[in-house]
Amino acid sequence: MLFQNYLNDNFNCAFFQGSAQTIKRLWLTSFDQSDLKINIWNKDFDWEPIYGTTSTKEKRRYISNTSNAPILALSKTQWTPDRIRNGRIYWTKYFMGIPDYDVALFEKFYNKVESWFKKNAAGKEKRGGLNTYYLKHAWDRYKNSKGSAEELEKA
């Protein structure tokens, strides 16, 4: 909740997940409501979500126009018995062309978020050639697991 508190205290953000049974359930009030990916919309940047419905047997709702939206994506760390898939926070920026919002201003927002992560990291290490920053809960879990499959399964 530390990161979510930072966002709520310093920015006008809304949070949503990739899909849900209803439009209302797409929108999150707590990061604990999603296990994998959370989209962070800084509402100071104009954007109108467009809702879609999957064509699968179990119909799910989603937001279809996220590719060039003013959002950051937070992928949570996935802990499996045989490996750790590091989480990350990222901005798609030019994923599908030039965004419709002020990229330079949004980049300032992104840089503030990135700086917060670095400042508040409980641990850091080089993984896959990249600096990996861990918030306290993830760092404690990672240190305690020592990377072994048995310990990861227990964590």
DSSP file (Angstrom, degrees, kcal/mol; ACC not computed):
  #  RESIDUE AA STRUCTURE BP1 BP2  ACC     N-H-->O    O-->H-N    N-H-->O    O-->H-N    TCO  KAPPA ALPHA  PHI   PSI    X-CA   Y-CA   Z-CA
    1    1 A M     >        0   0    0      0, 0.0     4,-3.1     0, 0.0     5,-0.2   0.000 360.0 360.0 360.0 -16.7    0.0    0.0    0.0
    2    2 A L  H  >  +     0   0    0      1,-0.2     4,-2.0     2,-0.2     5,-0.1   0.919 360.0  43.6 -56.1 -47.0    3.0    2.3    0.4
    3    3 A F  H  > S+     0   0    0      2,-0.2     4,-2.3     1,-0.2    -1,-0.2   0.917 113.9  50.1 -67.4 -43.3    3.2    2.9   -3.4
    4    4 A Q  H  > S+     0   0    0      1,-0.2     4,-2.8     2,-0.2     5,-0.2   0.903 109.3  52.4 -62.0 -40.5   -0.5    3.4   -3.7
    5    5 A N  H  X S+     0   0    0     -4,-3.1     4,-2.6     2,-0.2    -1,-0.2   0.912 107.4  52.4 -61.1 -42.3   -0.5    5.9   -0.8
    6    6 A Y  H  X S+     0   0    0     -4,-2.0     4,-1.5    -5,-0.2     5,-0.2   0.936 112.1  45.4 -58.1 -47.4    2.3    7.8   -2.5
    7    7 A L  H  X S+     0   0    0     -4,-2.3     4,-2.3     1,-0.2     3,-0.3   0.935 114.7  47.3 -63.3 -46.4    0.2    8.1   -5.7
    8    8 A N  H  < S+     0   0    0     -4,-2.8    -1,-0.2     1,-0.2    -2,-0.2   0.862 114.5  47.0 -63.8 -36.4   -3.0    9.0   -3.9
    9    9 A D  H  < S+     0   0    0     -4,-2.6    -1,-0.2    -5,-0.2    -2,-0.2   0.737 124.9  28.0 -77.7 -23.0   -1.2   11.6   -1.8
   10   10 A N  H  < S+     0   0    0     -4,-1.5     2,-0.3    -3,-0.3    -2,-0.2   0.585 119.2  33.2-117.8 -13.8    0.6   13.3   -4.6
   11   11 A F  S  < S-     0   0    0     -4,-2.3     2,-1.1    -5,-0.2    -1,-0.1  -0.898  74.8-110.5-141.4 167.5   -1.4   12.8   -7.8
   12   12 A N        +     0   0    0     -2,-0.3    31,-3.1    -3,-0.1    32,-0.3  -0.707  59.7 162.6 -99.1  78.8   -4.9   12.5   -9.1
   13   13 A C  E     -A   42   0A   0     -2,-1.1     2,-0.3    29,-0.2    29,-0.2  -0.714  29.9-166.5-108.9 151.1   -4.8    8.8  -10.1
   14   14 A A  E     -A   41   0A   0     27,-2.1    27,-3.0    -2,-0.3     2,-0.4  -0.946  16.2-146.8-125.8 152.0   -7.3    6.1  -10.8
   15   15 A F  E     +AB  40  28A   0     13,-0.6    13,-3.0    -2,-0.3     2,-0.3  -0.950  19.5 169.3-126.0 137.8   -6.4    2.4  -10.9
   16   16 A F  E     -AB  39  27A   0     23,-2.0    23,-3.4    -2,-0.4    11,-0.2  -0.986  22.9-131.6-145.7 157.7   -7.8   -0.4  -13.1
   17   17 A Q        -     0   0    0      9,-2.2    46,-0.2    -2,-0.3    21,-0.1  -0.504  34.5-100.3-102.6 174.4   -7.1   -3.9  -14.0
   18   18 A G  S    S-     0   0    0     19,-0.4    45,-0.5     1,-0.2     2,-0.3   0.856  94.1 -12.3 -66.4 -39.2   -7.0   -5.7  -17.4
   19   19 A S        +     0   0    0     43,-0.2     2,-0.3     6,-0.1    43,-0.2  -0.986  60.6 172.8-158.7 160.5  -10.4   -7.3  -17.3
   20   20 A A  B     -E   61   0B   0     41,-1.9    41,-3.7    -2,-0.3     6,-0.1  -0.959  47.6 -97.7-160.8 170.6  -13.2   -8.0  -14.9
   21   21 A Q  S    S+     0   0    0     -2,-0.3     2,-0.3    39,-0.2    41,-0.1   0.796 107.2  19.0 -68.6 -28.3  -16.8   -9.4  -14.8
   22   22 A T  S  > S-     0   0    0     39,-0.1     4,-0.7     1,-0.1    39,-0.1  -0.927  78.5-114.3-137.8 161.8  -18.2   -5.9  -14.8
   23   23 A I  H >> S+     0   0    0     -2,-0.3     3,-1.2     1,-0.2     4,-0.9   0.915 117.2  56.6 -60.8 -42.7  -17.1   -2.3  -15.6
   24   24 A K  H >4 S+     0   0    0      1,-0.3     3,-0.6     2,-0.2    -1,-0.2   0.881 104.4  52.4 -57.7 -38.9  -17.4   -1.4  -12.0
   25   25 A R  H 34 S+     0   0    0      1,-0.2    -1,-0.3    -3,-0.1    -2,-0.2   0.620  94.7  71.0 -76.3 -12.4  -15.0   -4.2  -11.0
   26   26 A L  H << S+     0   0    0     -3,-1.2    -9,-2.2    -4,-0.7     2,-0.3   0.901  87.0  76.5 -63.5 -40.0  -12.4   -3.0  -13.5
   27   27 A W  E << S-B   16   0A   0     -4,-0.9     2,-0.3    -3,-0.6   -11,-0.3  -0.585  74.9-151.6 -82.8 130.1  -11.7    0.0  -11.3
   28   28 A L  E     -B   15   0A   0    -13,-3.0   -13,-0.6    -2,-0.3     3,-0.1  -0.771  25.4-175.8-105.4 142.4   -9.7   -0.7   -8.2
   29   29 A T  S    S+     0   0    0     -2,-0.3     2,-0.3     1,-0.3    -1,-0.1   0.571  83.2  31.9-102.1 -17.4   -9.7    1.1   -4.8
   30   30 A S  S >  S-     0   0    0      1,-0.1     3,-1.8   -15,-0.1    -1,-0.3  -0.999  70.6-134.4-140.8 140.5   -6.8   -1.0   -3.5
   31   31 A F  G >  S+     0   0    0     -2,-0.3     3,-1.5     1,-0.3    -1,-0.1   0.737 104.1  72.3 -62.8 -21.7   -3.8   -2.6   -5.2
   32   32 A D  G 3  S+     0   0    0      1,-0.3    -1,-0.3     3,-0.0    -4,-0.0   0.638  81.2  73.3 -68.1 -13.3   -4.6   -5.7   -3.2
   33   33 A Q  G <  S+     0   0    0     -3,-1.8     2,-0.4     1,-0.1    -1,-0.3   0.564  96.3  53.2 -78.8  -7.7   -7.6   -6.3   -5.5
   34   34 A S    <   -     0   0    0     -3,-1.5    -1,-0.1    -4,-0.1     4,-0.1  -0.992  58.7-166.8-131.6 135.6   -5.4   -7.4   -8.4
   35   35 A D  S    S+     0   0    0     -2,-0.4    -1,-0.1     2,-0.1     3,-0.1   0.741  81.9  19.5 -89.1 -25.2   -2.7  -10.1   -8.4
   36   36 A L  S    S+     0   0    0      1,-0.3    40,-3.7    39,-0.1     2,-0.4   0.832 115.7  11.3-113.2 -73.4   -0.9   -9.3  -11.6
   37   37 A K  E     - C   0  75A   0     38,-0.2   -19,-0.4    50,-0.1     2,-0.4  -0.932  48.0-170.9-125.3 137.7   -1.1   -6.0  -13.4
   38   38 A I  E     - C   0  74A   0     36,-2.9    36,-3.2    -2,-0.4     2,-0.4  -0.993  14.6-146.2-125.7 129.1   -2.5   -2.6  -12.4
   39   39 A N  E     -AC  16  73A   0    -23,-3.4   -23,-2.0    -2,-0.4     2,-0.6  -0.807  10.9-154.1 -94.4 135.8   -2.9    0.3  -14.7
   40   40 A I  E     -AC  15  72A   0     32,-3.5    32,-2.4    -2,-0.4     2,-0.6  -0.940   7.3-166.9-115.7 112.7   -2.4    3.8  -13.2
   41   41 A W  E     -AC  14  71A   0    -27,-3.0   -27,-2.1    -2,-0.6     2,-1.0  -0.892  14.0-148.8-103.6 117.7   -4.1    6.7  -14.9
   42   42 A N  E >   -A   13   0A   0     28,-1.2     3,-2.0    -2,-0.6   -29,-0.2  -0.769  12.6-156.7 -81.3 105.1   -3.0   10.1  -13.9
   43   43 A K  T 3  S+     0   0    0    -31,-3.1    -1,-0.1    -2,-1.0   -30,-0.1   0.489  81.9  81.3 -70.9  -2.6   -6.4   11.9  -14.4
   44   44 A D  T 3  S+     0   0    0    -32,-0.3     2,-0.6     2,-0.1    -1,-0.3   0.611  85.6  71.8 -72.7 -10.1   -4.7   15.3  -14.9
   45   45 A F  S <  S-     0   0    0     -3,-2.0    -1,-0.1    25,-0.2    56,-0.1  -0.933  96.6-116.8-107.8 121.3   -4.2   14.0  -18.4
   46   46 A D        +     0   0    0     -2,-0.6     2,-0.3    54,-0.1    -2,-0.1  -0.266  51.0 143.1 -60.3 136.6   -7.4   13.9  -20.5
   47   47 A W        -     0   0    0     -4,-0.1    22,-0.0    22,-0.1    -2,-0.0  -0.867  36.5-148.4-170.4 140.0   -8.5   10.4  -21.6
   48   48 A E        -     0   0    0     -2,-0.3    -2,-0.0    17,-0.1    17,-0.0  -0.943  23.5-133.9-117.7 109.3  -11.8    8.8  -22.1
   49   49 A P        -     0   0    0      0, 0.0     2,-0.5     0, 0.0    17,-0.0  -0.345  13.1-150.4 -61.6 138.7  -11.8    5.0  -21.5
   50   50 A I        -     0   0    0     -2,-0.0    14,-3.1     0, 0.0    15,-0.6  -0.963  14.6-141.7-111.7 124.0  -13.6    2.9  -24.1
   51   51 A Y  E     -F   63   0B   0     -2,-0.5     2,-0.3    12,-0.2    12,-0.2  -0.632  20.4-179.3 -91.8 142.3  -15.1   -0.3  -22.8
   52   52 A G  E     -F   62   0B   0     10,-2.9    10,-1.9    -2,-0.3     2,-0.4  -0.820  19.6-134.4-128.5 171.1  -15.1   -3.6  -24.6
   53   53 A T  E     -F   61   0B   0     -2,-0.3     8,-0.2     8,-0.2     6,-0.1  -0.996  24.8-119.6-128.5 134.0  -16.4   -7.1  -23.9
   54   54 A T        -     0   0    0      6,-2.9     6,-0.0    -2,-0.4     8,-0.0  -0.260  11.9-134.8 -67.0 159.1  -14.4  -10.2  -24.6
   55   55 A S        +     0   0    0      4,-0.1    -1,-0.1     3,-0.0     4,-0.1   0.229  68.2 117.4 -98.0  13.3  -15.8  -12.8  -27.1
   56   56 A T  S    S-     0   0    0      2,-0.2     4,-0.1     4,-0.1     3,-0.0  -0.268  83.1-103.2 -75.9 166.4  -15.0  -15.6  -24.7
   57   57 A K  S    S+     0   0    0      1,-0.2     2,-1.1     2,-0.1    -1,-0.1   0.935 119.0  51.8 -56.1 -48.9  -17.6  -17.9  -23.2
   58   58 A E  S    S-     0   0    0      2,-0.0    -2,-0.2     1,-0.0    -1,-0.2  -0.792  98.6-135.9 -89.8 101.1  -17.3  -16.1  -19.9
   59   59 A K        -     0   0    0     -2,-1.1     2,-0.3    -4,-0.1    -4,-0.1  -0.319  26.1-174.3 -61.4 132.3  -17.8  -12.5  -21.0
   60   60 A R        -     0   0    0     -4,-0.1    -6,-2.9    -2,-0.0     2,-0.3  -0.954  18.4-130.3-128.5 149.9  -15.4  -10.1  -19.4
   61   61 A R  E     +EF  20  53B   0    -41,-3.7   -41,-1.9    -2,-0.3     2,-0.3  -0.721  32.3 162.8 -97.8 149.3  -15.2   -6.3  -19.6
   62   62 A Y  E     - F   0  52B   0    -10,-1.9   -10,-2.9    -2,-0.3     2,-0.6  -0.949  42.7-102.5-153.9 169.7  -12.0   -4.4  -20.4
   63   63 A I  E     - F   0  51B   0    -45,-0.5     3,-0.4    -2,-0.3   -12,-0.2  -0.917  29.7-167.3-102.8 121.7  -10.8   -1.0  -21.5
   64   64 A S  S    S+     0   0    0    -14,-3.1     3,-0.3    -2,-0.6   -13,-0.1   0.603  73.0  60.1 -89.3 -12.8   -9.9   -1.2  -25.2
   65   65 A N        +     0   0    0    -15,-0.6    -1,-0.2     1,-0.2     3,-0.2  -0.290  62.8 114.4-114.7  49.7   -8.0    2.0  -25.7
   66   66 A T    >   +     0   0    0     -3,-0.4     3,-1.3     1,-0.2     5,-0.2   0.647  51.0  87.7 -90.0 -15.5   -5.0    1.7  -23.4
   67   67 A S  T 3  S+     0   0    0     -3,-0.3    29,-0.3     1,-0.3    28,-0.3   0.857 107.2  18.8 -56.6 -41.2   -2.2    1.6  -26.0
   68   68 A N  T 3  S+     0   0    0     -3,-0.2    32,-0.6    27,-0.1    -1,-0.3   0.066  99.1 124.8-116.4  23.3   -1.8    5.4  -26.2
   69   69 A A  S <  S-     0   0    0     -3,-1.3     2,-2.3    30,-0.1    23,-0.2  -0.444  75.6-105.0 -82.9 157.0   -3.4    6.3  -23.0
   70   70 A P  S    S+     0   0    0      0, 0.0   -28,-1.2     0, 0.0     2,-0.3  -0.438  79.0 123.1 -78.5  68.0   -1.8    8.4  -20.2
   71   71 A I  E     -C   41   0A   0     -2,-2.3    21,-0.5    -5,-0.2     2,-0.4  -0.934  53.8-145.1-131.0 152.8   -1.2    5.4  -18.0
   72   72 A L  E     -C   40   0A   0    -32,-2.4   -32,-3.5    -2,-0.3     2,-0.5  -0.872  21.5-138.8-105.8 148.2    1.6    3.6  -16.3
   73   73 A A  E     -CD  39  90A   0     17,-3.1    17,-2.4    -2,-0.4     2,-0.6  -0.940  11.0-162.8-111.7 129.8    1.4   -0.1  -16.0
   74   74 A L  E     -CD  38  89A   0    -36,-3.2   -36,-2.9    -2,-0.5     2,-0.6  -0.946   3.4-167.8-111.1 112.9    2.5   -1.9  -12.7
   75   75 A S  E     -CD  37  88A   0     13,-3.2    13,-1.8    -2,-0.6   -38,-0.2  -0.900  19.7-135.7 -98.7 122.6    3.2   -5.6  -13.1
   76   76 A K        -     0   0    0    -40,-3.7     2,-0.1    -2,-0.6   -41,-0.0  -0.412  28.7 -93.6 -75.1 152.7    3.5   -7.2   -9.7
   77   77 A T        -     0   0    0     10,-0.1     2,-0.6    -2,-0.1     9,-0.2  -0.443  38.1-142.0 -63.0 135.0    6.3   -9.7   -9.0
   78   78 A Q  E     -G   85   0C   0      7,-2.5     7,-2.6    -2,-0.1     2,-0.6  -0.912  10.4-158.8-105.6 122.9    5.1  -13.3   -9.6
   79   79 A W  E     +G   84   0C   0     -2,-0.6     5,-0.2     5,-0.2    -2,-0.0  -0.889  19.2 167.7-103.1 115.9    6.4  -15.8   -7.2
   80   80 A T  E >   -G   83   0C   0      3,-2.3     3,-0.5    -2,-0.6    73,-0.0  -0.838  48.8-103.7-122.1 164.1    6.3  -19.4   -8.4
   81   81 A P  T 3  S+     0   0    0      0, 0.0    72,-0.3     0, 0.0    71,-0.3   0.797 118.6  33.8 -58.3 -28.5    7.9  -22.5   -7.0
   82   82 A D  T 3  S+     0   0    0      1,-0.2     2,-0.3    70,-0.1    67,-0.1   0.551 124.6   3.5-108.8  -7.0   10.7  -22.5   -9.6
   83   83 A R  E <   -G   80   0C   0     -3,-0.5    -3,-2.3    66,-0.1     2,-0.5  -0.997  57.0-119.1-167.0 166.2   11.4  -18.9  -10.3
   84   84 A I  E     -G   79   0C   0     -2,-0.3     2,-0.8    -5,-0.2    -5,-0.2  -0.971  18.4-158.6-113.0 125.5   10.7  -15.2   -9.6
   85   85 A R  E     -G   78   0C   0     -7,-2.6    -7,-2.5    -2,-0.5    -2,-0.0  -0.901  28.2-128.7-103.0 106.3    9.3  -13.1  -12.4
   86   86 A N        -     0   0    0     -2,-0.8     2,-0.1    -9,-0.2   -10,-0.0  -0.190  15.2-130.2 -58.9 140.1   10.2   -9.6  -11.4
   87   87 A G        -     0   0    0    -13,-0.0     2,-0.3   -50,-0.0   -11,-0.2  -0.288  29.0-173.7 -75.7 172.4    7.5   -7.0  -11.4
   88   88 A R  E     -D   75   0A   0    -13,-1.8   -13,-3.2    -2,-0.1     2,-0.4  -0.987  24.8-133.5-161.3 161.9    8.0   -3.7  -13.1
   89   89 A I  E     +D   74   0A   0     -2,-0.3     2,-0.3   -15,-0.2   -15,-0.2  -0.992  37.9 163.8-121.0 133.3    6.5   -0.3  -13.7
   90   90 A Y  E     -D   73   0A   0    -17,-2.4   -17,-3.1    -2,-0.4     2,-0.4  -0.963  34.1-140.6-149.3 163.0    6.5    1.0  -17.2
   91   91 A W        -     0   0    0     -2,-0.3     3,-0.2   -19,-0.2   -19,-0.1  -0.995  11.7-150.5-125.6 126.7    5.1    3.5  -19.6
   92   92 A T    >   +     0   0    0    -21,-0.5     3,-0.9    -2,-0.4     2,-0.6   0.704  32.5 167.6 -74.5 -18.6    4.3    2.4  -23.2
   93   93 A K  T 3  S+     0   0    0      1,-0.3     3,-0.3   -22,-0.3    -1,-0.2  -0.170  73.2  11.9  47.5 -89.4    4.9    6.0  -24.5
   94   94 A Y  T >  S+     0   0    0     -2,-0.6     3,-1.2    -3,-0.2    -1,-0.3  -0.033  86.9 127.9-106.8  30.8    5.1    5.5  -28.3
   95   95 A F  T <  S+     0   0    0     -3,-0.9    -1,-0.2   -28,-0.3   -27,-0.1   0.885  88.5  16.2 -56.1 -44.8    3.8    1.9  -28.4
   96   96 A M  T 3  S-     0   0    0      1,-0.4    -1,-0.3   -29,-0.3     2,-0.2  -0.199 128.4 -71.1-124.4  41.3    1.1    2.6  -31.0
   97   97 A G  S <  S-     0   0    0     -3,-1.2    -1,-0.4   -30,-0.1     0, 0.0  -0.679  88.3 -16.5 106.8-161.9    2.2    5.9  -32.4
   98   98 A I  S    S-     0   0    0     -2,-0.2    -4,-0.1    -3,-0.1   -30,-0.1  -0.715  71.1-123.0 -87.8 123.7    2.3    9.4  -30.9
   99   99 A P        -     0   0    0      0, 0.0     4,-0.2     0, 0.0   -30,-0.1  -0.158  10.0-127.3 -63.0 159.4    0.1    9.9  -27.9
  100  100 A D  S    S+     0   0    0    -32,-0.6     2,-0.2     2,-0.1   -54,-0.1   0.255  85.5  71.3 -89.5   9.2   -2.7   12.5  -27.7
  101  101 A Y  S    S-     0   0    0    -33,-0.2     2,-1.1   -56,-0.1     3,-0.1  -0.724 103.1 -75.1-122.6 171.4   -1.4   14.0  -24.5
  102  102 A D     >  -     0   0    0     -2,-0.2     4,-2.4     1,-0.2     5,-0.2  -0.548  43.8-171.2 -72.2  99.9    1.6   16.1  -23.5
  103  103 A V  H  > S+     0   0    0     -2,-1.1     4,-2.5     1,-0.2    -1,-0.2   0.886  82.0  53.1 -62.8 -42.2    4.4   13.5  -23.5
  104  104 A A  H  > S+     0   0    0      1,-0.2     4,-1.2     2,-0.2    -1,-0.2   0.902 112.1  45.2 -62.7 -41.3    7.0   15.8  -21.9
  105  105 A L  H  > S+     0   0    0      2,-0.2     4,-1.4     1,-0.2    -1,-0.2   0.896 113.1  49.7 -69.7 -40.1    4.6   16.6  -19.0
  106  106 A F  H  X S+     0   0    0     -4,-2.4     4,-2.7     1,-0.2    -2,-0.2   0.863 105.2  58.7 -66.4 -34.3    3.7   13.0  -18.6
  107  107 A E  H  X S+     0   0    0     -4,-2.5     4,-2.8     1,-0.2    -1,-0.2   0.857 101.5  54.9 -62.8 -34.2    7.4   12.0  -18.6
  108  108 A K  H  X S+     0   0    0     -4,-1.2     4,-1.9     2,-0.2    -1,-0.2   0.912 108.7  48.2 -63.5 -41.6    7.9   14.4  -15.6
  109  109 A F  H  X S+     0   0    0     -4,-1.4     4,-2.1     2,-0.2    -2,-0.2   0.946 112.4  48.7 -61.0 -49.0    5.2   12.4  -13.8
  110  110 A Y  H  X S+     0   0    0     -4,-2.7     4,-2.8     1,-0.2    -2,-0.2   0.908 109.7  52.0 -58.6 -43.8    6.8    9.1  -14.8
  111  111 A N  H  X S+     0   0    0     -4,-2.8     4,-2.5     1,-0.2    -1,-0.2   0.864 107.8  52.0 -63.5 -36.1   10.2   10.3  -13.6
  112  112 A K  H  X S+     0   0    0     -4,-1.9     4,-2.2     2,-0.2    -1,-0.2   0.913 111.3  47.1 -64.7 -42.0    8.8   11.3  -10.2
  113  113 A V  H  X S+     0   0    0     -4,-2.1     4,-2.2     2,-0.2    -2,-0.2   0.929 112.7  48.9 -64.8 -45.5    7.3    7.8   -9.8
  114  114 A E  H  X S+     0   0    0     -4,-2.8     4,-2.2     1,-0.2    -2,-0.2   0.907 110.9  50.4 -61.0 -43.0   10.6    6.2  -10.9
  115  115 A S  H  X S+     0   0    0     -4,-2.5     4,-2.7     1,-0.2    -1,-0.2   0.888 107.4  54.3 -62.6 -39.6   12.5    8.4   -8.4
  116  116 A W  H  X S+     0   0    0     -4,-2.2     4,-2.5     2,-0.2    -1,-0.2   0.931 107.6  50.5 -60.0 -45.2   10.1    7.4   -5.6
  117  117 A F  H  X S+     0   0    0     -4,-2.2     4,-0.8     1,-0.2    -2,-0.2   0.933 112.3  46.2 -58.5 -46.9   10.8    3.7   -6.3
  118  118 A K  H >< S+     0   0    0     -4,-2.2     3,-0.5     1,-0.2    -1,-0.2   0.912 115.0  46.9 -63.4 -42.2   14.5    4.2   -6.2
  119  119 A K  H 3< S+     0   0    0     -4,-2.7    -1,-0.2     1,-0.2    -2,-0.2   0.857 118.4  40.6 -67.8 -35.7   14.3    6.3   -3.0
  120  120 A N  H 3< S+     0   0    0     -4,-2.5    16,-0.4    -5,-0.2    -1,-0.2   0.364  83.3 125.3 -98.4   4.4   12.0    3.9   -1.2
  121  121 A A    <<  -     0   0    0     -4,-0.8    14,-0.3    -3,-0.5     3,-0.1  -0.423  46.0-160.4 -65.6 135.4   13.5    0.6   -2.3
  122  122 A A  S    S+     0   0    0     12,-2.8     2,-0.3     1,-0.2    13,-0.2   0.670  77.4  10.9 -86.3 -20.2   14.5   -1.7    0.5
  123  123 A G  E     -H  134   0D   0     11,-1.4    11,-2.9     2,-0.0     2,-0.3  -0.993  61.1-167.1-155.9 157.2   16.9   -3.6   -1.7
  124  124 A K  E     +H  133   0D   0     -2,-0.3     2,-0.3     9,-0.2     9,-0.2  -0.996  13.5 161.1-147.2 140.9   18.5   -3.4   -5.1
  125  125 A E  E     -H  132   0D   0      7,-2.0     7,-3.3    -2,-0.3     2,-0.6  -0.979  42.2-102.2-152.8 164.7   20.4   -5.9   -7.2
  126  126 A K  E     +H  131   0D   0     -2,-0.3     2,-0.4     5,-0.2     5,-0.2  -0.812  42.8 171.7 -90.3 121.0   21.5   -6.4  -10.8
  127  127 A R  E >   -H  130   0D   0      3,-2.9     3,-1.8    -2,-0.6    -2,-0.1  -0.991  68.9  -9.5-132.9 125.1   19.3   -9.1  -12.5
  128  128 A G  T 3  S-     0   0    0     -2,-0.4    -1,-0.1     1,-0.3     3,-0.1   0.821 128.7 -57.2  60.7  31.2   19.5   -9.8  -16.2
  129  129 A G  T 3  S+     0   0    0      1,-0.3     2,-0.3     0, 0.0    -1,-0.3   0.469 118.6 104.8  80.4   0.8   21.7   -6.8  -16.6
  130  130 A L  E <  S-H  127   0D   0     -3,-1.8    -3,-2.9    -5,-0.0     2,-0.5  -0.859  77.9-110.7-115.4 148.7   19.2   -4.4  -15.2
  131  131 A N  E     -H  126   0D   0     -2,-0.3     2,-0.5    -5,-0.2    -5,-0.2  -0.658  35.4-158.6 -72.7 127.2   19.0   -2.7  -11.8
  132  132 A T  E     -H  125   0D   0     -7,-3.3    -7,-2.0    -2,-0.5     2,-0.4  -0.951   3.6-161.1-114.7 123.0   16.1   -4.3   -9.9
  133  133 A Y  E     -H  124   0D   0     -2,-0.5     2,-0.4    -9,-0.2    -9,-0.2  -0.866   5.0-160.3-105.8 135.7   14.6   -2.3   -7.0
  134  134 A Y  E     -H  123   0D   0    -11,-2.9   -12,-2.8    -2,-0.4   -11,-1.4  -0.950  12.2-137.4-117.6 130.7   12.5   -4.1   -4.4
  135  135 A L     >  -     0   0    0     -2,-0.4     4,-2.8   -14,-0.3     3,-0.3  -0.440  44.7 -91.1 -75.3 164.6   10.0   -2.5   -2.1
  136  136 A K  H  > S+     0   0    0    -16,-0.4     4,-2.9     1,-0.2     5,-0.3   0.846 122.9  47.8 -51.9 -50.5   10.2   -3.8    1.5
  137  137 A H  H  > S+     0   0    0      1,-0.2     4,-2.2     2,-0.2    -1,-0.2   0.933 117.0  43.2 -59.2 -46.6    7.7   -6.7    1.3
  138  138 A A  H  > S+     0   0    0     -3,-0.3     4,-2.7     2,-0.2    -1,-0.2   0.886 113.9  51.3 -67.5 -38.4    9.2   -8.0   -2.0
  139  139 A W  H  X S+     0   0    0     -4,-2.8     4,-3.0     2,-0.2     5,-0.2   0.927 110.9  47.8 -65.6 -44.1   12.8   -7.6   -0.7
  140  140 A D  H  X S+     0   0    0     -4,-2.9     4,-2.4    -5,-0.2    -2,-0.2   0.922 114.6  46.6 -61.7 -43.6   12.1   -9.4    2.5
  141  141 A R  H  X S+     0   0    0     -4,-2.2     4,-1.6    -5,-0.3    -2,-0.2   0.913 113.7  48.3 -65.6 -41.9   10.4  -12.3    0.6
  142  142 A Y  H  X S+     0   0    0     -4,-2.7     4,-1.2     2,-0.2     5,-0.5   0.935 113.0  47.1 -64.1 -47.1   13.2  -12.4   -1.9
  143  143 A K  H  < S+     0   0    0     -4,-3.0     3,-0.4     1,-0.2    -2,-0.2   0.911 113.2  49.1 -61.2 -42.8   15.9  -12.5    0.8
  144  144 A N  H  < S+     0   0    0     -4,-2.4    -1,-0.2    -5,-0.2    -2,-0.2   0.791 107.2  55.1 -69.2 -27.5   14.1  -15.1    2.8
  145  145 A S  H >< S-     0   0    0     -4,-1.6     3,-1.9    -5,-0.2     6,-0.3   0.798  83.2-158.1 -76.1 -27.4   13.6  -17.3   -0.2
  146  146 A K  T 3<  -     0   0    0     -4,-1.2    -3,-0.1    -3,-0.4     3,-0.1   0.686  61.5 -78.4  52.8  19.2   17.3  -17.4   -1.1
  147  147 A G  T 3  S+     0   0    0     -5,-0.5    -1,-0.3     1,-0.2     2,-0.2   0.459  92.7 140.1  77.9  -0.5   16.1  -18.3   -4.6
  148  148 A S    <>  -     0   0    0     -3,-1.9     4,-2.6     1,-0.1    -1,-0.2  -0.547  56.8-132.3 -82.6 144.8   15.4  -22.0   -3.8
  149  149 A A  H  > S+     0   0    0     -2,-0.2     4,-2.0     1,-0.2     5,-0.1   0.891 106.2  51.6 -60.1 -41.1   12.3  -23.6   -5.2
  150  150 A E  H  > S+     0   0    0      1,-0.2     4,-1.3     2,-0.2    -1,-0.2   0.926 112.7  44.4 -64.1 -44.2   11.3  -25.1   -1.9
  151  151 A E  H  > S+     0   0    0     -6,-0.3     4,-1.7     1,-0.2    -1,-0.2   0.883 110.9  53.9 -69.5 -37.7   11.6  -21.8   -0.1
  152  152 A L  H  < S+     0   0    0     -4,-2.6    -1,-0.2   -71,-0.3    -2,-0.2   0.890 105.8  54.2 -62.5 -38.0    9.8  -19.9   -2.8
  153  153 A E  H  < S+     0   0    0     -4,-2.0    -1,-0.2   -72,-0.3    -2,-0.2   0.867 110.5  45.9 -64.5 -35.8    6.9  -22.3   -2.6
  154  154 A K  H  <        0   0    0     -4,-1.3    -1,-0.2     1,-0.2    -2,-0.2   0.795 360.0 360.0 -75.3 -29.4    6.6  -21.6    1.2
  155  155 A A     <        0   0    0     -4,-1.7    -1,-0.2    -5,-0.1    -2,-0.2   0.480 360.0 360.0 -68.4 360.0    6.8  -17.8    0.8
